[in-house]
């Protein structure tokens, strides 16, 4: 199967919003290749640190919440 990396990146970015803490950090328990792509896209800061979480960029934080609501929010309520 040929996976669409952009769709995967969007889903992971949305899921990172679930673990949001300290206003701009999320736990980095996701695939490293995806985290690297999100960093290259300017949505998170360098994931290759000793920290157990990644820091969103301002754009990444906004996009993360938007994608979470688009992909996972219940409609009509």
C-alpha positions as a Markdown table, in Angstrom:
| # | Residue | x | y | z |
|---|---|---|---|---|
| 1 | Unk | 0.0 | 0.0 | 0.0 |
| 2 | Unk | 1.3 | 3.5 | -0.9 |
| 3 | Unk | 0.6 | 5.7 | 2.1 |
| 4 | Unk | 0.0 | 9.5 | 1.8 |
| 5 | Unk | 2.6 | 11.0 | 4.1 |
| 6 | Unk | 0.8 | 14.3 | 4.3 |
| 7 | Unk | -2.4 | 12.7 | 5.6 |
| 8 | Unk | -0.3 | 10.7 | 8.1 |
| 9 | Unk | 1.4 | 14.0 | 9.2 |
| 10 | Unk | -1.9 | 15.7 | 9.6 |
| 11 | Unk | -3.3 | 12.8 | 11.8 |
| 12 | Unk | -0.2 | 12.7 | 14.0 |
| 13 | Unk | -0.2 | 16.5 | 14.4 |
| 14 | Unk | -3.9 | 16.3 | 15.4 |
| 15 | Unk | -3.1 | 13.5 | 17.9 |
| 16 | Unk | -0.2 | 15.4 | 19.4 |
| 17 | Unk | -2.8 | 18.0 | 20.5 |
| 18 | Unk | -4.3 | 15.3 | 22.7 |
| 19 | Unk | -1.2 | 15.3 | 24.9 |
| 20 | Unk | -0.7 | 19.1 | 25.0 |
| 21 | Unk | 0.8 | 20.4 | 28.2 |
| 22 | Unk | 2.7 | 23.5 | 29.3 |
| 23 | Unk | 0.8 | 25.5 | 26.6 |
| 24 | Unk | 3.0 | 24.4 | 23.7 |
| 25 | Unk | 4.5 | 20.9 | 24.4 |
| 26 | Unk | 3.2 | 17.4 | 23.5 |
| 27 | Unk | 4.5 | 14.0 | 24.4 |
| 28 | Unk | 6.5 | 12.6 | 21.5 |
| 29 | Unk | 5.4 | 9.0 | 21.4 |
| 30 | Unk | 4.9 | 9.0 | 17.7 |
| 31 | Unk | 6.9 | 7.6 | 14.7 |
| 32 | Unk | 10.2 | 9.4 | 14.4 |
| 33 | Unk | 10.0 | 9.8 | 10.6 |
| 34 | Unk | 6.7 | 11.6 | 11.0 |
| 35 | Unk | 8.1 | 13.9 | 13.8 |
| 36 | Unk | 11.1 | 14.7 | 11.5 |
| 37 | Unk | 8.7 | 15.6 | 8.7 |
| 38 | Unk | 6.6 | 17.8 | 11.0 |
| 39 | Unk | 9.9 | 19.5 | 12.1 |
| 40 | Unk | 10.9 | 20.0 | 8.5 |
| 41 | Unk | 7.5 | 21.6 | 7.8 |
| 42 | Unk | 8.1 | 24.0 | 10.7 |
| 43 | Unk | 5.2 | 22.7 | 12.8 |
| 44 | Unk | 7.3 | 21.4 | 15.7 |
| 45 | Unk | 10.8 | 22.2 | 17.0 |
| 46 | Unk | 13.6 | 19.6 | 16.7 |
| 47 | Unk | 12.2 | 16.3 | 18.1 |
| 48 | Unk | 15.7 | 14.8 | 18.5 |
| 49 | Unk | 16.3 | 16.0 | 22.0 |
| 50 | Unk | 16.5 | 14.2 | 25.4 |
| 51 | Unk | 13.2 | 15.7 | 26.4 |
| 52 | Unk | 10.2 | 13.4 | 26.4 |
| 53 | Unk | 8.1 | 16.0 | 24.6 |
| 54 | Unk | 8.3 | 18.2 | 21.6 |
| 55 | Unk | 7.5 | 21.9 | 21.4 |
| 56 | Unk | 5.0 | 23.2 | 18.8 |
| 57 | Unk | 5.8 | 26.2 | 16.8 |
| 58 | Unk | 3.1 | 28.9 | 16.8 |
| 59 | Unk | 1.8 | 27.6 | 13.5 |
| 60 | Unk | 2.0 | 24.0 | 14.5 |
| 61 | Unk | 0.0 | 24.6 | 17.7 |
| 62 | Unk | -2.7 | 26.3 | 15.8 |
| 63 | Unk | -2.8 | 23.7 | 13.0 |
| 64 | Unk | -2.8 | 20.9 | 15.6 |
| 65 | Unk | -5.9 | 22.1 | 17.3 |
| 66 | Unk | -7.6 | 22.8 | 13.9 |
| 67 | Unk | -6.8 | 19.4 | 12.6 |
| 68 | Unk | -7.9 | 17.7 | 15.8 |
| 69 | Unk | -11.3 | 19.4 | 15.7 |
| 70 | Unk | -11.6 | 18.6 | 11.9 |
| 71 | Unk | -10.7 | 14.9 | 12.2 |
| 72 | Unk | -12.0 | 13.9 | 15.6 |
| 73 | Unk | -14.6 | 16.3 | 17.0 |
| 74 | Unk | -18.2 | 15.2 | 17.1 |
| 75 | Unk | -20.5 | 17.3 | 15.0 |
| 76 | Unk | -23.6 | 19.0 | 16.3 |
| 77 | Unk | -22.6 | 19.3 | 19.9 |
